Amino acid sequence: SYTLTQPPSVSVAPGQTARITCGVNDIGSQTVNWYQQKPGQAPVLLLYDDIHRPSGIPERFSGSTSANRATLTIGGVGAGDEADYYCHMWDGSSDHPVFGGGTKLTVL
Amino acid sequence: QITLKESGPTLVKPTQTLTLTCTFSGFSLSTTGVGVGWIRQPPGKALEWLGMIYWDADKRYSPSLKSRLTITKDTSKNQVVFTMTDMDPVDTATYYCAHTDMGSVTGAFDYWGQGILVTVSS
């Protein structure tokens, strides 16, 4: 089954670009979703199917994938982006979804 | 507008059974492709998928917890009921229900309830 590996933390200066990775042994044909969770709040869907933004999500949130990694890119980071970010995908081999361990984004 | 809300006990004793209800609005769980999932998050820890139920009553459970979980739906009441048996202090967590639609967000959870913190303690 899949294990999604995220760095525990990422730090970035205001206005810069943050990149949060999600490692997986073999993405294959599966797609990745990304969530943002602020303290005390429920997660919010940022991206689905690797690159698609739900209504209301700014364009500065974008996604990409390679054979064994998905990346969430946040452009023009501000204090309001400080949160935990989770990747999520469907494990086709075991037929259930899996979440990554989460990455805490700190804006310096 | 889609909303979901979890309800149930916030304190359960070890070995007891937890029953949570997810009451939703803005969608029907009889619509093709729609599902409701359950996800939990221990304090300070990551999200963990527990299980889900689909419009056609198909169910999926976390392999590690499958023997303890049951998810059912009452379409007429717009509710999904989640049951976890033999609760242990390690099951202390915020429990969320969330909406998905295989036809639009392909399995992503696009709407979440506010969550309910369940503490397991004697």
Interface residues (C-beta under 8 A of the other chain):
Chain A: S1 T31 N33 Y35 Q37 A42 P43 V44 L45 Y48 D49 H52 P54 Y86 H88 W90 S94 D95 H96 P97 V98 F99 G100 G101 G102
Chain B: G37 I39 A46 L47 E48 W49 R60 Y61 S62 P63 Y96 V105 T106 G107 A108 F109 D110 W112 G113 Q114 G115
